[in-house]
Structures are given as C-alpha cells and as structure tokens.
C-alpha cells in the first residue's frame, strides 16, 4: 500500500483528490492538508511514501513548498494537474527543478475511456514514484570513465569521425538532467540536438522556455519539415513522435504510441539509426520504463556513441538501467560529465579536465 501525503488548494480540491485516489487500488491517503502552515510538521509525523501537491495551489507556492520539502524532509514529490487545465507555467517547471519528480494529470469528467486510462496511469505513477530514492544534489566528482571519450582509443565508436547529430531521451527526473547538460555546452556547439522528454501534456512549451533561459544554445519545439541547425535543441512536441527523415529533415509523426508514449524515445532513436548510423550520439537519462533502450542497442551495434546516465545521479534509473542491461551503453557517466562528453564527441579532440 502506497501512503500519499496530499497538499491541496482547498477543502473542495482535497475532496476531489480524495475521491479519485479512493478508486485507485493500493493507494491510500496518509494525510490531506490544505492549510499550508503546518504541512511540514504533519509530513514528518506521517508515514507517507510520497507527497502529491495540487497544482491548483498558488503556483509560486507549488515551487516554494517543493523546495522546502526537499530541504527539510526529502521525500518523492509529484505535482497533480487537471487534464483540461494544464498550464506550462514557470513556477511549475521550477518545481521540477527544485526536485519534484514529474507532473501527473488527473482524469477529467468528459471522456470515460480516457479518464479510466488516466486513473490507471495515476496509480502506476504514484506506485513507481514512491519507490524513488530522492537525491538532494549531485556532487562534482570526476570519474575515470570520461577519459576514454576525451582521449579515444581504438573503438568502433571512436574512429576519428565527428558525430553529426545528438539524440537524447529522458523521463521522470530528466528535466533537471537536461538543464545540467545544456548549461555546459558552448554557444557555437556544432551539432543539432533532438530531445524526447516524457512530460505531461501542456508542459513542453514551458519546459522549452525554461531550458532556453538555462543554456547558451537555442531551444525550440520541433516543427515538421525543418532542416535541423547546429547549436539548436529541438524538443518533441505534445502528441507527436519526433523522427528524422532520410534527407535529415525533422519528421513529426502521429503514429500510435510506442512503449506507451507519444512522443517516444524509441521512435527518435530508430530514425536516427536509419539516417545517421554510426555518426550519431545517443543519450539516455533519468526515467522509468525502458523506452529507447533496445533502440540504443541498435545504435551501439551500428558504431554510434551511446551514453547512459549512471545510477548515482539518476533520480530514477529505469531507462538508462535497461540500456545498461542490454549492453547498449558504451559509457556510463554521471550527469555532470555528459555535457563535456558531448563536446568531445562533437569535436573528436582532447578536452582538458582542468
């Protein structure tokens, strides 16, 4: 049984959330709080496995409460949003930066089938997120694993040919990881970067704006038919697979979900494998599930450079862990080294660690 500590906007919102959670198996509300003043004390006294914050709360408060919980009483935190009222606001994106694991949509009232699906997803996400061991911060330690990229030896993925594209996939915990990587990349970074980030519908544009403020590169929502430019980060839009056509233009697809996701990391990696083969870099970051792991193995077999985030710096090591099990990752790196690795892979030259 997963015990959930809920922080709601009001008594009415608390009742709405209580009614939804009551219909999900193995989910129990440990405490329902809508008076902000005592939530930390009540949380410390509860036996909760996870905190769910109602996004109906004042949005600056969502960020502040998340930050305070992570500082005083670290525990997995998720944000609940109404399916028909999702707004990609900076404070909610900032809450993800502060340590919230993900944004979970609540079922609406109109479409019974969709509502049933969202209710199942709600339970599954709460159960999975409750198992996450919260990481307060990443340290700056260096690992010897990076040396092989900075100073390549004979390797099928280190033949002196610079990469031509970078493809990245992330899920829960990935927004912070992306920020950590992108802030280290120089303004004249020579490659386009494609990113599939699993995130609740309606939040990708807010994430794009937030990332754009964190990096010297340009961050855009991918548009169909666009020829990708170097030094630009392209995020997959809501409800479309981000893929690359044979002529290297961006191709958005409304095909069925893959591994339960649209956009899917698997679809991106498959298209990159067809178009770029060994001249690609693939990166899998924090997230649950296995989306993209098998396709990373295909890129590995083609000679591409493949990187998985290590367990120590991943909030959830599901996706990168699955890639490692498949022996699809040439390098397993802590998050603070991946930006440097991408610079080295793009240039194929030695970069000082000093």
C-alpha positions as CSV (number, residue, x, y, z in Angstrom):
1,X,0.0,0.0,0.0
2,X,1.4,3.4,-1.0
3,X,0.7,6.1,1.6
4,X,0.3,9.6,-0.1
5,X,0.5,12.9,1.7
6,X,-1.6,15.3,-0.3
7,X,-1.3,19.1,-0.2
8,X,-4.4,20.7,-1.8
9,X,-5.6,24.2,-2.6
10,X,-8.8,24.0,-0.6
11,X,-11.3,21.7,1.0
12,X,-13.1,21.3,-2.3
13,X,-9.9,20.3,-4.1
14,X,-9.0,18.0,-1.3
15,X,-12.3,16.2,-1.6
16,X,-11.8,15.9,-5.4
17,X,-8.4,14.3,-5.0
18,X,-9.6,12.1,-2.2
19,X,-12.5,10.8,-4.3
20,X,-10.0,10.0,-7.2
21,X,-7.4,8.3,-5.0
22,X,-10.1,6.2,-3.3
23,X,-10.9,4.5,-6.6
24,X,-7.2,3.5,-7.2
25,X,-6.0,0.2,-5.8
26,X,-3.1,0.1,-3.4
27,X,-3.2,3.9,-2.9
28,X,-4.1,5.4,0.5
29,X,-4.1,9.0,1.6
30,X,-1.9,9.3,4.7
31,X,-2.9,12.9,5.2
32,X,-4.9,15.6,3.4
33,X,-3.6,19.1,4.0
34,X,-5.0,22.4,2.7
35,X,-3.7,24.7,5.4
36,X,-0.2,25.4,4.5
37,X,1.2,26.5,7.9
38,X,1.5,23.0,9.4
39,X,2.3,20.8,6.5
40,X,5.9,20.1,7.3
41,X,5.2,19.1,10.9
42,X,2.3,16.8,9.7
43,X,4.5,15.4,7.0
44,X,7.3,14.5,9.4
45,X,4.7,12.8,11.7
46,X,3.1,10.8,8.9
47,X,4.3,7.5,7.4
48,X,3.9,8.8,3.8
49,X,5.9,7.4,1.0
50,X,5.2,10.2,-1.4
51,X,3.9,13.8,-1.5
52,X,1.3,14.9,-4.1
53,X,0.9,18.7,-4.5
54,X,-2.2,20.1,-6.1
55,X,-1.2,22.4,-8.9
56,X,-4.4,24.3,-8.2
57,X,-2.4,25.9,-5.3
58,X,-0.9,29.3,-5.9
59,X,1.8,28.3,-8.4
60,X,4.6,30.2,-6.7
61,X,3.6,28.2,-3.6
62,X,4.0,24.9,-5.5
63,X,7.6,25.8,-6.2
64,X,8.3,27.0,-2.7
65,X,6.6,24.0,-1.0
66,X,8.5,21.6,-3.2
67,X,11.8,23.3,-2.4
68,X,11.1,23.3,1.3
69,X,10.1,19.7,1.4
70,X,13.3,18.7,-0.4
71,X,15.4,20.7,2.0
72,X,13.7,19.8,5.3
73,X,12.1,16.4,4.7
74,X,13.3,14.8,1.5
75,X,10.7,12.5,0.0
76,X,9.4,11.9,-3.5
77,X,7.2,14.7,-4.7
78,X,4.8,14.8,-7.7
79,X,2.5,17.6,-8.9
80,X,-1.1,16.9,-9.7
81,X,-2.8,18.9,-12.6
82,X,-6.2,18.8,-14.1
83,X,-6.2,17.3,-17.6
84,X,-8.2,20.2,-19.0
85,X,-6.4,23.0,-17.2
86,X,-2.8,22.3,-17.7
87,X,-0.6,25.4,-18.0
88,X,3.1,25.4,-18.7
89,X,4.0,28.0,-16.2
90,X,7.5,28.8,-15.0
91,X,6.7,28.1,-11.3
92,X,5.7,24.5,-12.1
93,X,8.7,23.9,-14.3
94,X,10.8,25.4,-11.4
95,X,9.2,22.9,-9.1
96,X,10.6,20.1,-11.2
97,X,13.9,21.9,-11.0
98,X,13.6,22.0,-7.2
99,X,13.1,18.3,-7.0
100,X,9.6,17.3,-8.0
101,X,9.8,14.1,-10.0
102,X,7.0,14.6,-12.5
103,X,3.7,16.2,-13.3
104,X,0.7,13.8,-13.2
105,X,-2.6,14.7,-15.0
106,X,-5.8,13.9,-13.1
107,X,-8.8,12.4,-15.0
108,X,-11.4,14.7,-16.3
109,X,-15.2,14.2,-16.5
110,X,-15.9,14.1,-20.2
111,X,-14.3,11.1,-21.8
112,X,-14.9,8.0,-19.7
113,X,-12.4,5.8,-21.5
114,X,-9.6,8.5,-21.3
115,X,-10.5,9.1,-17.6
116,X,-10.1,5.3,-16.9
117,X,-6.7,5.3,-18.6
118,X,-5.6,8.3,-16.7
119,X,-6.7,6.8,-13.4
120,X,-4.7,3.6,-14.1
121,X,-1.7,5.8,-15.0
122,X,-2.2,7.8,-11.8
123,X,-1.9,4.7,-9.7
124,X,1.0,3.3,-11.6
125,X,2.9,6.6,-11.5
126,X,2.3,7.0,-7.7
127,X,3.5,3.5,-7.0
128,X,6.6,3.8,-9.1
129,X,7.5,7.3,-7.9
130,X,7.0,6.3,-4.3
131,X,10.0,3.9,-4.7
132,X,12.4,6.6,-5.8
133,X,15.3,7.3,-3.5
134,X,15.4,11.1,-3.5
135,X,18.7,12.7,-4.4
136,X,19.2,16.1,-2.9
137,X,22.0,17.2,-5.1
138,X,24.7,15.9,-7.4
139,X,28.3,16.3,-6.4
140,X,31.1,17.4,-8.7
141,X,33.3,14.3,-8.5
142,X,35.0,13.3,-11.7
143,X,35.2,9.7,-12.9
144,X,37.8,7.9,-15.0
145,X,35.1,6.7,-17.4
146,X,35.2,10.1,-19.2
147,X,38.8,9.7,-20.1
148,X,38.0,7.3,-22.9
149,X,35.9,9.8,-24.6
150,X,38.3,12.7,-24.1
151,X,41.2,10.6,-25.2
152,X,39.7,7.9,-27.5
153,X,41.5,4.6,-28.1
154,X,40.7,2.2,-30.9
155,X,37.0,1.6,-30.7
156,X,34.2,1.1,-33.1
157,X,32.7,4.4,-32.0
158,X,35.9,6.3,-31.8
159,X,37.3,6.2,-35.3
160,X,38.1,9.9,-35.6
161,X,34.8,10.7,-37.4
162,X,32.9,13.5,-35.7
163,X,29.3,12.9,-34.8
164,X,26.7,14.7,-36.9
165,X,23.7,14.6,-34.5
166,X,22.8,14.1,-30.9
167,X,19.6,12.3,-29.8
168,X,18.5,12.3,-26.2
169,X,15.7,10.7,-24.2
170,X,14.5,11.3,-20.7
171,X,11.5,10.7,-18.5
172,X,11.0,11.4,-14.7
173,X,13.9,13.3,-13.4
174,X,15.0,14.2,-16.9
175,X,14.2,17.9,-16.8
176,X,16.9,18.6,-14.2
177,X,19.4,16.4,-16.0
178,X,18.8,18.2,-19.3
179,X,19.4,21.6,-17.6
180,X,22.6,20.2,-16.1
181,X,23.9,19.1,-19.5
182,X,22.8,22.0,-21.7
183,X,24.2,24.7,-19.4
184,X,27.7,23.4,-20.0
185,X,27.5,23.4,-23.8
186,X,29.3,26.3,-25.6
187,X,27.4,28.8,-27.8
188,X,29.0,27.5,-31.0
189,X,28.2,23.9,-30.3
190,X,28.4,22.3,-33.8
191,X,25.6,19.8,-33.8
192,X,21.8,19.8,-33.7
193,X,20.3,18.1,-30.6
194,X,17.0,16.2,-30.6
195,X,15.2,15.5,-27.3
196,X,12.3,13.4,-26.3
197,X,11.2,14.2,-22.7
198,X,8.3,12.4,-21.3
199,X,6.2,15.1,-19.6
200,X,2.5,15.7,-19.0
201,X,0.6,17.2,-21.9
202,X,0.7,21.0,-22.0
203,X,4.1,21.4,-20.3
204,X,6.6,21.0,-23.1
205,X,6.5,24.7,-24.2
206,X,7.1,25.8,-20.6
207,X,10.0,23.4,-20.4
208,X,11.4,24.8,-23.7
209,X,11.2,28.4,-22.4
210,X,12.8,27.4,-19.1
211,X,15.7,25.4,-20.8
212,X,16.2,28.3,-23.2
213,X,17.0,30.5,-20.2
214,X,19.5,28.0,-18.8
215,X,21.7,27.5,-21.9
216,X,23.6,29.5,-24.5
217,X,22.0,27.3,-27.2
218,X,18.6,28.0,-28.8
219,X,15.8,25.7,-27.6
220,X,12.8,25.1,-29.9
221,X,9.8,22.9,-30.2
222,X,10.5,20.8,-33.3
223,X,8.4,21.6,-36.4
224,X,7.7,19.2,-39.2
225,X,9.9,19.7,-42.3
226,X,12.5,21.8,-40.6
227,X,16.2,21.2,-41.6
228,X,17.9,21.0,-38.2
229,X,20.6,23.6,-37.4
230,X,23.7,23.3,-35.4
231,X,23.6,24.7,-31.9
232,X,19.9,24.2,-31.6
233,X,18.0,21.9,-29.3
234,X,14.7,20.5,-30.7
235,X,12.2,19.2,-28.2
236,X,9.5,16.8,-29.3
237,X,6.0,18.5,-29.2
238,X,3.0,17.1,-27.4
239,X,1.4,14.1,-29.1
240,X,3.9,13.7,-31.9
241,X,6.8,11.4,-32.4
242,X,10.0,13.3,-33.2
243,X,11.8,11.5,-36.0
244,X,14.4,12.3,-38.7
245,X,13.6,11.7,-42.4
246,X,16.1,10.3,-44.9
247,X,17.0,13.8,-46.1
248,X,17.7,14.7,-42.4
249,X,14.7,17.0,-42.1
250,X,12.6,16.8,-39.0
251,X,9.6,14.5,-39.5
252,X,6.7,14.6,-36.9
253,X,4.5,11.6,-36.8
254,X,1.1,10.9,-35.2
255,X,1.5,7.1,-35.4
256,X,0.3,5.1,-32.4
257,X,2.2,5.3,-29.1
258,X,5.4,3.2,-28.8
259,X,6.1,1.7,-25.4
260,X,3.1,3.6,-24.1
261,X,4.5,7.0,-25.2
262,X,3.9,9.6,-27.9
263,X,6.4,11.1,-28.3
264,X,8.6,8.0,-27.9
265,X,12.4,7.8,-27.4
266,X,12.3,4.6,-29.4
267,X,10.9,6.3,-32.4
268,X,13.6,9.0,-32.3
269,X,16.4,6.6,-31.9
270,X,15.2,4.3,-34.6
271,X,15.0,7.1,-37.2
272,X,18.4,8.4,-36.1
273,X,19.9,4.9,-36.6
274,X,18.4,4.7,-40.1
275,X,19.6,8.2,-41.2
276,X,22.9,8.7,-39.3
277,X,24.0,5.2,-38.3
278,X,27.5,5.5,-36.7
279,X,27.6,9.3,-37.0
280,X,25.3,9.8,-34.0
281,X,25.4,10.2,-30.3
282,X,22.6,8.7,-28.3
283,X,22.0,9.6,-24.6
284,X,19.5,8.1,-22.1
285,X,18.8,10.0,-18.9
286,X,16.8,9.5,-15.8
287,X,13.4,8.0,-16.2
288,X,11.2,4.9,-15.5
289,X,10.5,2.2,-18.0
290,X,12.5,1.0,-21.0
291,X,11.6,3.4,-23.8
292,X,14.6,3.7,-26.2
293,X,16.8,1.1,-24.5
294,X,16.5,-1.5,-27.3
295,X,16.9,1.2,-30.0
296,X,20.1,2.4,-28.2
297,X,21.4,-1.1,-28.6
298,X,20.8,-0.9,-32.3
299,X,22.8,2.4,-32.5
300,X,25.5,0.7,-30.4
301,X,25.7,-2.1,-33.0
302,X,26.0,0.4,-35.8
303,X,29.0,2.0,-34.1
304,X,27.3,5.1,-32.7
305,X,28.5,6.7,-29.4
306,X,26.0,5.7,-26.7
307,X,25.8,7.1,-23.2
308,X,23.7,6.2,-20.2
309,X,23.4,8.3,-17.1
310,X,24.7,6.5,-14.1
311,X,22.6,5.2,-11.2
312,X,24.1,7.5,-8.6
313,X,23.0,10.7,-10.3
314,X,19.7,9.4,-11.8
315,X,16.5,10.2,-9.9
316,X,15.1,7.0,-11.5
317,X,17.5,4.6,-13.2
318,X,14.9,2.7,-15.1
319,X,15.5,3.7,-18.7
320,X,19.3,4.1,-18.5
321,X,19.5,1.0,-16.4
322,X,17.6,-1.1,-19.0
323,X,20.1,0.2,-21.7
324,X,23.0,-0.9,-19.5
325,X,21.4,-4.4,-19.0
326,X,21.3,-4.7,-22.8
327,X,25.0,-3.7,-23.0
328,X,23.8,-0.8,-25.2
329,X,25.9,1.9,-23.4
330,X,29.5,2.4,-24.4
331,X,29.8,4.9,-21.5
332,X,28.0,5.1,-18.2
333,X,28.5,8.7,-16.9
334,X,27.4,10.9,-14.0
335,X,25.3,13.8,-15.2
336,X,28.0,16.4,-14.6
337,X,30.2,14.7,-17.2
338,X,27.8,14.2,-20.0
339,X,28.0,17.8,-21.3
340,X,31.8,17.6,-21.6
341,X,31.4,14.2,-23.3
342,X,29.1,15.7,-25.9
343,X,31.5,18.4,-26.6
344,X,34.3,15.9,-27.0
345,X,32.2,13.6,-29.2
346,X,31.3,16.5,-31.5
347,X,34.8,17.7,-31.9
348,X,36.7,14.4,-31.5
349,X,39.5,16.1,-29.8
350,X,41.0,16.1,-26.4
351,X,39.5,18.4,-23.8
352,X,41.2,19.2,-20.5
353,X,39.5,18.2,-17.3
354,X,41.1,21.1,-15.5
